[in-house]
């Protein structure tokens, strides 16, 4: 695959960490994987929607970047990925999450956990989805019993209530926001960097690299996933039931013709 072109939009106070982001993108390891290009936010979206760049990474110094309409937010970490929902999850939400995990994040047959504020509202959702959709779904768990320990590392995806904090075991790791369920690939930094962090050299560089690396991975995962399904392998055996159906068809038509003839 050719080197990808990633648009980078810096939103907010100029100089807060724009210099640091540019330094990160000048790293030889980064330049081997992509060609980063800096834009203002509106120009970056124009380039993305016009197909001139492969993905967009947003960095904001004035609060979280705005989630595009009709998109589904996924928080991607090195272990599990999290789907925050403002409501109780449904079977349709789990199916959508499974599709995102498989196509965008390269998680085959993902294990999905459900965390709810009140697990008693739909206690049978996990078993229902497993039985009817064939998705490995577990729970529901409460936030207290699930997000405070190492449980998330045992799953590929976790559905959580919107506003929930990430597990304490992942708080020190890198994470990025991914706006899924769109044709374009858009990621964003999780949280913001304070100006004093960048000035004193205390900024966590992984917070800056994670959105870019996540965008690169998603573009590649989608390409491989779609390519593998364009030309499926032909059947390696012949189903004799198909042959019997073909043999029975002329006889059935003949019987129908005889029944339709006047006596």
C-alpha positions as CSV (number, residue, x, y, z in Angstrom):
1,X,0.0,0.0,0.0
2,X,1.2,3.5,-0.9
3,X,2.2,5.9,1.9
4,X,-1.0,7.5,3.2
5,X,-1.6,11.2,3.3
6,X,-3.0,12.3,6.7
7,X,-4.5,15.8,7.2
8,X,-3.9,17.3,10.6
9,X,-6.1,20.2,11.9
10,X,-5.0,22.1,15.0
11,X,-8.1,23.7,16.7
12,X,-7.8,26.4,19.3
13,X,-5.1,28.6,20.7
14,X,-2.3,28.8,18.2
15,X,1.0,27.7,19.7
16,X,-0.5,25.7,22.6
17,X,1.0,22.5,21.2
18,X,1.1,23.1,17.5
19,X,4.9,23.1,17.5
20,X,5.0,19.9,19.4
21,X,2.6,18.2,17.0
22,X,4.8,19.3,14.1
23,X,7.9,17.9,15.8
24,X,6.1,14.6,16.3
25,X,5.2,14.5,12.6
26,X,8.8,15.2,11.6
27,X,9.9,12.0,13.3
28,X,11.4,9.7,10.7
29,X,9.4,6.7,12.0
30,X,6.2,8.7,11.4
31,X,7.3,9.9,8.0
32,X,7.9,6.3,6.9
33,X,4.2,5.5,7.4
34,X,2.5,8.7,6.2
35,X,2.8,12.1,4.7
36,X,1.3,14.5,7.3
37,X,-0.2,17.8,6.1
38,X,-1.4,20.7,8.3
39,X,-4.6,22.6,7.5
40,X,-7.1,24.8,9.2
41,X,-10.2,22.8,10.2
42,X,-12.5,23.8,7.4
43,X,-9.8,23.3,4.8
44,X,-8.9,19.9,6.3
45,X,-12.5,18.7,5.9
46,X,-12.6,20.0,2.3
47,X,-9.5,18.0,1.5
48,X,-10.9,14.9,3.2
49,X,-14.3,15.1,1.6
50,X,-12.7,15.7,-1.8
51,X,-10.6,12.6,-1.5
52,X,-7.3,14.4,-1.5
53,X,-6.2,13.0,1.9
54,X,-6.8,9.5,3.3
55,X,-7.8,10.5,6.8
56,X,-8.1,13.4,9.2
57,X,-6.6,13.8,12.7
58,X,-8.0,16.6,14.9
59,X,-6.2,18.2,17.8
60,X,-8.0,20.7,20.0
61,X,-6.7,22.9,22.8
62,X,-10.1,24.3,23.8
63,X,-11.9,21.1,24.8
64,X,-12.9,17.9,22.9
65,X,-13.2,18.1,19.1
66,X,-16.8,18.2,18.0
67,X,-18.1,14.8,16.9
68,X,-19.5,14.8,13.3
69,X,-23.2,14.3,13.0
70,X,-24.3,10.7,12.3
71,X,-21.0,9.3,13.5
72,X,-20.5,6.9,16.3
73,X,-17.7,7.7,18.8
74,X,-15.2,5.0,19.7
75,X,-12.4,5.5,22.2
76,X,-9.5,3.4,20.9
77,X,-6.8,2.2,23.4
78,X,-3.9,-0.3,23.0
79,X,-6.1,-2.9,24.7
80,X,-9.9,-2.6,24.4
81,X,-12.0,-0.1,22.5
82,X,-14.9,1.7,24.2
83,X,-18.2,2.7,22.8
84,X,-19.8,5.4,25.0
85,X,-23.6,5.6,24.7
86,X,-26.0,8.2,26.1
87,X,-28.7,5.6,26.5
88,X,-29.2,2.0,27.4
89,X,-27.6,-0.2,24.7
90,X,-29.7,-2.2,22.3
91,X,-29.0,-5.3,20.1
92,X,-28.6,-2.9,17.1
93,X,-25.9,-1.0,19.0
94,X,-24.0,-4.2,19.7
95,X,-24.2,-5.3,16.0
96,X,-22.9,-1.9,14.9
97,X,-20.1,-2.1,17.4
98,X,-19.1,-5.6,16.2
99,X,-19.0,-4.4,12.6
100,X,-16.7,-1.4,13.6
101,X,-14.4,-3.7,15.6
102,X,-14.1,-6.2,12.7
103,X,-13.7,-3.8,9.7
104,X,-12.1,-0.8,11.2
105,X,-10.1,-2.2,14.1
106,X,-9.2,-5.6,12.7
107,X,-10.7,-7.6,15.6
108,X,-12.1,-10.9,14.3
109,X,-14.9,-12.4,16.3
110,X,-14.6,-9.7,18.9
111,X,-15.5,-10.2,22.6
112,X,-17.8,-7.4,23.7
113,X,-18.7,-6.5,27.3
114,X,-21.7,-4.4,28.3
115,X,-21.4,-1.9,31.2
116,X,-24.7,-0.3,32.3
117,X,-25.7,2.1,35.1
118,X,-28.5,-0.2,36.0
119,X,-27.9,-3.7,34.8
120,X,-31.4,-4.8,35.8
121,X,-33.0,-2.7,33.0
122,X,-32.0,-5.3,30.4
123,X,-30.3,-8.2,32.1
124,X,-30.8,-10.6,29.2
125,X,-29.3,-8.4,26.4
126,X,-25.9,-10.1,26.3
127,X,-27.4,-13.6,26.1
128,X,-29.9,-12.4,23.6
129,X,-27.3,-10.9,21.3
130,X,-25.1,-14.0,21.6
131,X,-27.9,-16.4,20.8
132,X,-29.6,-14.4,18.0
133,X,-26.6,-12.6,16.4
134,X,-23.7,-15.0,17.2
135,X,-21.7,-12.2,18.8
136,X,-19.6,-13.0,21.9
137,X,-21.3,-10.6,24.3
138,X,-20.9,-10.6,28.1
139,X,-22.6,-8.8,31.0
140,X,-24.2,-6.5,31.9
141,X,-21.7,-5.3,34.5
142,X,-21.8,-2.2,36.7
143,X,-19.2,0.5,36.4
144,X,-17.9,-0.3,39.9
145,X,-17.3,-4.0,39.2
146,X,-15.9,-3.6,35.7
147,X,-14.1,-0.4,35.0
148,X,-12.0,-0.2,38.1
149,X,-9.8,-3.2,37.5
150,X,-8.2,-5.2,34.7
151,X,-11.4,-6.5,33.2
152,X,-11.3,-4.4,30.0
153,X,-8.1,-6.1,28.9
154,X,-10.0,-9.4,28.5
155,X,-12.4,-7.9,25.8
156,X,-12.0,-6.3,22.4
157,X,-14.8,-3.9,22.9
158,X,-16.7,-2.4,25.8
159,X,-20.0,-0.6,25.7
160,X,-20.0,2.1,28.5
161,X,-22.4,4.8,29.6
162,X,-21.5,8.2,28.1
163,X,-19.4,10.3,30.5
164,X,-17.8,7.2,32.1
165,X,-14.1,7.5,33.0
166,X,-11.7,5.1,31.4
167,X,-10.6,2.2,33.6
168,X,-7.8,3.1,36.0
169,X,-5.6,0.4,34.5
170,X,-5.7,2.3,31.2
171,X,-5.5,5.9,32.5
172,X,-1.8,6.1,31.7
173,X,-2.0,4.6,28.3
174,X,-2.5,6.3,25.0
175,X,-6.0,6.7,23.6
176,X,-7.7,8.3,20.6
177,X,-11.2,9.2,19.6
178,X,-12.5,7.6,16.4
179,X,-15.6,8.8,14.7
180,X,-16.9,5.6,13.1
181,X,-19.8,4.7,10.8
182,X,-18.7,7.2,8.1
183,X,-17.1,6.7,4.7
184,X,-14.2,9.0,5.8
185,X,-11.8,8.3,8.6
186,X,-11.6,10.9,11.3
187,X,-9.8,10.6,14.6
188,X,-9.1,13.1,17.4
189,X,-7.0,13.5,20.5
190,X,-8.6,12.4,23.7
191,X,-8.7,15.4,26.0
192,X,-6.4,18.4,25.7
193,X,-2.8,19.2,26.5
194,X,-2.2,22.2,28.8
195,X,0.1,24.9,27.5
196,X,2.4,24.6,30.6
197,X,2.9,20.9,29.8
198,X,4.3,21.7,26.3
199,X,6.4,24.6,27.5
200,X,8.0,22.5,30.3
201,X,8.5,19.4,28.2
202,X,6.1,17.3,30.2
203,X,3.6,16.6,27.4
204,X,2.8,12.9,26.8
205,X,3.9,12.4,23.1
206,X,1.7,9.3,22.9
207,X,-1.4,11.5,23.2
208,X,-0.3,13.2,20.0
209,X,0.8,10.1,18.0
210,X,-2.1,7.9,18.9
211,X,-4.7,9.7,16.7
212,X,-2.4,9.6,13.7
213,X,-1.4,6.0,14.1
214,X,-5.0,5.0,14.7
215,X,-6.1,6.8,11.5
216,X,-3.4,4.9,9.6
217,X,-4.4,1.6,11.0
218,X,-8.1,2.1,10.2
219,X,-7.5,3.1,6.6
220,X,-5.4,0.0,6.1
221,X,-7.7,-2.3,8.0
222,X,-10.7,-1.2,5.8
223,X,-8.7,-1.7,2.6
224,X,-7.7,-5.3,3.6
225,X,-11.2,-6.1,4.9
226,X,-13.0,-4.9,1.8
227,X,-10.4,-6.4,-0.6
228,X,-10.8,-9.9,1.0
229,X,-14.5,-9.8,0.3
230,X,-14.5,-8.5,-3.3
231,X,-13.6,-11.9,-4.8
232,X,-14.6,-14.7,-2.5
233,X,-13.2,-18.1,-3.1
234,X,-15.5,-20.4,-5.2
235,X,-17.0,-23.5,-3.6
236,X,-14.5,-26.3,-3.3
237,X,-17.3,-28.9,-3.5
238,X,-20.5,-29.3,-5.3
239,X,-23.7,-29.5,-3.3
240,X,-25.7,-32.4,-4.8
241,X,-28.8,-30.9,-3.5
242,X,-28.4,-28.2,-6.2
243,X,-28.3,-30.9,-8.8
244,X,-31.4,-32.5,-7.5
245,X,-33.2,-29.2,-7.6
246,X,-32.2,-28.7,-11.3
247,X,-33.4,-32.3,-12.2
248,X,-36.7,-31.8,-10.4
249,X,-37.5,-28.5,-12.0
250,X,-38.4,-29.8,-15.6
251,X,-40.6,-32.5,-14.0
252,X,-42.4,-30.0,-11.9
253,X,-43.0,-27.7,-14.9
254,X,-44.4,-30.7,-16.9
255,X,-46.8,-31.6,-14.1
256,X,-48.0,-28.0,-13.9
257,X,-48.6,-28.0,-17.7
258,X,-50.6,-31.2,-17.5
259,X,-52.8,-29.8,-14.7
260,X,-53.5,-26.7,-16.7
261,X,-54.7,-28.5,-19.9
262,X,-58.5,-28.6,-20.5
263,X,-60.0,-32.1,-20.3
